[in-house]
Amino acid sequence: MSSNGTPTSKKLLRTKQAAEYLSVSPWKLRQLVNLGKLACVQLEPDGPFTFDVRDLDAYAEAHRVVMGR
């Protein structure tokens, strides 16, 4: 919890965590990055990919499908 009593959560997730968040494989997640369909954060030039939860939420929202209409 933060000092003001609200729950805290990680803003940046590693590849495996981000893949689990979107319910896809880490391979699929890296493919989305390589195709330019999902942004990632690299804090160092050859460092690991990390993913901002807001980008993951935006990606999921943009790919919502309502069936049966």
N, CA, C and O atoms as a DFTB+ gen file, in Angstrom:
276 C
 N C O
     1  1       0.831      -1.177       0.000
     2  2       0.000       0.000       0.000
     3  2       0.880       1.246       0.000
     4  3       1.961       1.267       0.588
     5  1       0.394       2.265      -0.665
     6  2       1.131       3.516      -0.668
     7  2       0.846       4.268       0.619
     8  3       0.024       3.845       1.431
     9  1       1.534       5.389       0.796
    10  2       1.381       6.152       2.027
    11  2      -0.018       6.746       2.168
    12  3      -0.438       7.054       3.284
    13  1      -0.757       6.917       1.052
    14  2      -2.099       7.485       1.166
    15  2      -3.179       6.399       1.275
    16  3      -4.369       6.709       1.230
    17  1      -2.771       5.119       1.417
    18  2      -3.711       4.040       1.643
    19  2      -4.233       3.358       0.397
    20  3      -5.033       2.429       0.497
    21  1      -3.798       3.799      -0.783
    22  2      -4.253       3.139      -2.007
    23  2      -3.317       1.993      -2.349
    24  3      -2.122       2.057      -2.060
    25  1      -3.853       0.940      -2.965
    26  2      -2.985      -0.187      -3.330
    27  2      -1.944       0.239      -4.363
    28  3      -2.228       1.048      -5.247
    29  1      -0.759      -0.305      -4.246
    30  2       0.283      -0.023      -5.230
    31  2       0.434      -1.231      -6.135
    32  3       0.172      -2.361      -5.725
    33  1       0.858      -0.988      -7.368
    34  2       1.118      -2.084      -8.286
    35  2       2.263      -1.673      -9.187
    36  3       2.586      -0.492      -9.315
    37  1       2.860      -2.656      -9.799
    38  2       3.952      -2.369     -10.718
    39  2       3.403      -1.702     -11.958
    40  3       2.353      -2.086     -12.474
    41  1       4.116      -0.707     -12.429
    42  2       3.731      -0.040     -13.664
    43  2       4.370      -0.738     -14.854
    44  3       3.759      -0.832     -15.919
    45  1       5.600      -1.230     -14.684
    46  2       6.303      -1.919     -15.757
    47  2       6.384      -3.409     -15.443
    48  3       6.747      -3.811     -14.338
    49  1       6.037      -4.212     -16.438
    50  2       6.080      -5.667     -16.285
    51  2       7.123      -6.250     -17.222
    52  3       7.316      -5.747     -18.329
    53  1       7.792      -7.300     -16.790
    54  2       8.714      -8.031     -17.664
    55  2       7.912      -8.829     -18.670
    56  3       6.692      -8.938     -18.549
    57  1       8.586      -9.390     -19.664
    58  2       7.909     -10.078     -20.762
    59  2       6.975     -11.178     -20.276
    60  3       5.822     -11.235     -20.703
    61  1       7.443     -12.039     -19.405
    62  2       6.609     -13.155     -18.933
    63  2       5.374     -12.642     -18.188
    64  3       4.271     -13.153     -18.379
    65  1       5.568     -11.627     -17.339
    66  2       4.440     -11.061     -16.595
    67  2       3.441     -10.398     -17.536
    68  3       2.229     -10.547     -17.374
    69  1       3.958      -9.662     -18.523
    70  2       3.085      -8.968     -19.474
    71  2       2.321      -9.968     -20.333
    72  3       1.148      -9.754     -20.640
    73  1       2.973     -11.050     -20.721
    74  2       2.304     -12.087     -21.504
    75  2       1.167     -12.707     -20.691
    76  3       0.072     -12.922     -21.209
    77  1       1.430     -12.988     -19.438
    78  2       0.391     -13.533     -18.564
    79  2      -0.751     -12.534     -18.405
    80  3      -1.918     -12.924     -18.378
    81  1      -0.424     -11.257     -18.301
    82  2      -1.422     -10.191     -18.147
    83  2      -2.374     -10.182     -19.345
    84  3      -3.579      -9.994     -19.182
    85  1      -1.825     -10.388     -20.561
    86  2      -2.648     -10.390     -21.774
    87  2      -3.143     -11.783     -22.161
    88  3      -3.872     -11.932     -23.142
    89  1      -2.754     -12.787     -21.407
    90  2      -3.119     -14.187     -21.701
    91  2      -2.615     -14.627     -23.068
    92  3      -3.334     -15.272     -23.832
    93  1      -1.369     -14.269     -23.365
    94  2      -0.697     -14.725     -24.584
    95  2       0.657     -15.294     -24.182
    96  3       1.090     -15.140     -23.040
    97  1       1.316     -15.948     -25.119
    98  2       2.645     -16.488     -24.825
    99  2       3.689     -15.376     -24.901
   100  3       3.470     -14.366     -25.570
   101  1       4.822     -15.553     -24.221
   102  2       5.906     -14.570     -24.355
   103  2       6.346     -14.421     -25.811
   104  3       6.695     -13.320     -26.238
   105  1       6.335     -15.510     -26.575
   106  2       6.704     -15.448     -27.992
   107  2       5.754     -14.526     -28.743
   108  3       6.200     -13.686     -29.525
   109  1       4.441     -14.672     -28.517
   110  2       3.436     -13.829     -29.178
   111  2       3.637     -12.368     -28.784
   112  3       3.514     -11.476     -29.623
   113  1       3.940     -12.125     -27.537
   114  2       4.156     -10.753     -27.071
   115  2       5.351     -10.125     -27.785
   116  3       5.268      -8.984     -28.238
   117  1       6.459     -10.857     -27.888
   118  2       7.631     -10.333     -28.604
   119  2       7.316     -10.112     -30.077
   120  3       7.807      -9.159     -30.682
   121  1       6.498     -10.988     -30.657
   122  2       6.096     -10.827     -32.050
   123  2       5.291      -9.538     -32.232
   124  3       5.492      -8.824     -33.214
   125  1       4.393      -9.235     -31.311
   126  2       3.617      -7.997     -31.380
   127  2       4.531      -6.769     -31.335
   128  3       4.297      -5.788     -32.040
   129  1       5.566      -6.831     -30.506
   130  2       6.536      -5.731     -30.436
   131  2       7.285      -5.616     -31.756
   132  3       7.404      -4.522     -32.307
   133  1       7.789      -6.734     -32.269
   134  2       8.564      -6.714     -33.519
   135  2       7.748      -6.248     -34.706
   136  3       8.300      -5.673     -35.644
   137  1       6.432      -6.487     -34.686
   138  2       5.549      -6.036     -35.765
   139  2       5.084      -4.590     -35.576
   140  3       4.376      -4.044     -36.423
   141  1       5.484      -3.981     -34.469
   142  2       5.096      -2.591     -34.202
   143  2       3.664      -2.439     -33.724
   144  3       3.096      -1.350     -33.807
   145  1       3.072      -3.518     -33.224
   146  2       1.685      -3.469     -32.769
   147  2       1.548      -3.199     -31.274
   148  3       0.456      -2.907     -30.785
   149  1       2.658      -3.299     -30.557
   150  2       2.642      -3.080     -29.114
   151  2       3.940      -2.408     -28.708
   152  3       5.024      -2.831     -29.111
   153  1       3.825      -1.370     -27.916
   154  2       5.006      -0.647     -27.450
   155  2       5.654      -1.379     -26.280
   156  3       4.984      -2.055     -25.499
   157  1       6.963      -1.229     -26.178
   158  2       7.668      -1.748     -25.012
   159  2       8.615      -0.661     -24.523
   160  3       8.849       0.335     -25.208
   161  1       9.147      -0.867     -23.339
   162  2      10.094       0.069     -22.735
   163  2      11.404      -0.681     -22.566
   164  3      11.447      -1.735     -21.932
   165  1      12.467      -0.134     -23.132
   166  2      13.799      -0.704     -22.937
   167  2      14.633       0.356     -22.235
   168  3      14.981       1.377     -22.828
   169  1      14.946       0.113     -20.991
   170  2      15.657       1.100     -20.186
   171  2      17.129       1.201     -20.550
   172  3      17.774       2.209     -20.261
   173  1      17.670       0.155     -21.188
   174  2      19.053       0.142     -21.674
   175  2      19.023      -0.389     -23.102
   176  3      18.138      -1.178     -23.431
   177  1      19.968       0.018     -23.971
   178  2      19.940      -0.398     -25.373
   179  2      19.771      -1.898     -25.602
   180  3      18.997      -2.292     -26.474
   181  1      20.458      -2.731     -24.860
   182  2      20.318      -4.176     -25.024
   183  2      19.609      -4.813     -23.840
   184  3      19.695      -6.023     -23.628
   185  1      18.916      -3.997     -23.079
   186  2      18.233      -4.490     -21.892
   187  2      16.964      -5.239     -22.231
   188  3      16.527      -5.246     -23.382
   189  1      16.378      -5.863     -21.241
   190  2      15.148      -6.629     -21.473
   191  2      13.979      -5.705     -21.791
   192  3      13.953      -4.541     -21.391
   193  1      13.022      -6.252     -22.515
   194  2      11.790      -5.518     -22.758
   195  2      11.012      -5.453     -21.449
   196  3      10.955      -6.426     -20.697
   197  1      10.422      -4.309     -21.190
   198  2       9.428      -4.188     -20.134
   199  2       8.213      -3.533     -20.766
   200  3       8.320      -2.871     -21.798
   201  1       7.077      -3.718     -20.153
   202  2       5.824      -3.258     -20.730
   203  2       5.055      -2.436     -19.713
   204  3       4.859      -2.853     -18.572
   205  1       4.623      -1.259     -20.148
   206  2       3.811      -0.391     -19.316
   207  2       2.396      -0.972     -19.286
   208  3       1.821      -1.261     -20.336
   209  1       1.844      -1.141     -18.109
   210  2       0.512      -1.709     -17.958
   211  2      -0.511      -0.898     -18.744
   212  3      -1.472      -1.462     -19.267
   213  1      -0.321       0.414     -18.836
   214  2      -1.269       1.245     -19.599
   215  2      -1.255       0.874     -21.074
   216  3      -2.302       0.880     -21.720
   217  1      -0.074       0.547     -21.623
   218  2       0.002       0.115     -23.025
   219  2      -0.678      -1.238     -23.218
   220  3      -1.351      -1.465     -24.224
   221  1      -0.500      -2.125     -22.256
   222  2      -1.155      -3.437     -22.336
   223  2      -2.670      -3.283     -22.280
   224  3      -3.393      -3.936     -23.033
   225  1      -3.147      -2.421     -21.388
   226  2      -4.591      -2.173     -21.290
   227  2      -5.129      -1.557     -22.582
   228  3      -6.204      -1.933     -23.047
   229  1      -4.389      -0.618     -23.159
   230  2      -4.818       0.026     -24.404
   231  2      -4.858      -0.984     -25.546
   232  3      -5.778      -0.959     -26.364
   233  1      -3.868      -1.871     -25.607
   234  2      -3.844      -2.904     -26.643
   235  2      -5.073      -3.812     -26.501
   236  3      -5.755      -4.096     -27.486
   237  1      -5.345      -4.257     -25.293
   238  2      -6.492      -5.133     -25.055
   239  2      -7.793      -4.419     -25.403
   240  3      -8.672      -5.010     -26.031
   241  1      -7.924      -3.183     -25.013
   242  2      -9.144      -2.418     -25.299
   243  2      -9.341      -2.237     -26.800
   244  3     -10.466      -2.327     -27.292
   245  1      -8.267      -1.985     -27.524
   246  2      -8.348      -1.781     -28.974
   247  2      -8.714      -3.069     -29.715
   248  3      -9.145      -3.019     -30.867
   249  1      -8.546      -4.210     -29.068
   250  2      -8.826      -5.490     -29.716
   251  2     -10.041      -6.199     -29.135
   252  3     -10.204      -7.409     -29.295
   253  1     -10.882      -5.442     -28.468
   254  2     -12.129      -6.009     -27.950
   255  2     -13.066      -6.305     -29.107
   256  3     -13.176      -5.520     -30.049
   257  1     -13.728      -7.426     -29.028
   258  2     -14.689      -7.820     -30.061
   259  2     -15.987      -8.214     -29.377
   260  3     -15.982      -9.000     -28.429
   261  1     -17.095      -7.672     -29.856
   262  2     -18.404      -8.054     -29.361
   263  2     -19.027      -8.971     -30.409
   264  3     -19.271      -8.565     -31.545
   265  1     -19.273     -10.187     -30.015
   266  2     -19.799     -11.187     -30.950
   267  2     -21.340     -11.143     -30.954
   268  3     -21.977     -10.767     -29.970
   269  1     -21.896     -11.537     -32.086
   270  2     -23.328     -11.691     -32.163
   271  2     -24.110     -10.434     -32.464
   272  3     -25.315     -10.384     -32.219
   273  1     -23.449      -9.418     -32.990
   274  2     -24.183      -8.187     -33.332
   275  2     -24.179      -7.972     -34.801
   276  3     -24.744      -6.990     -35.283
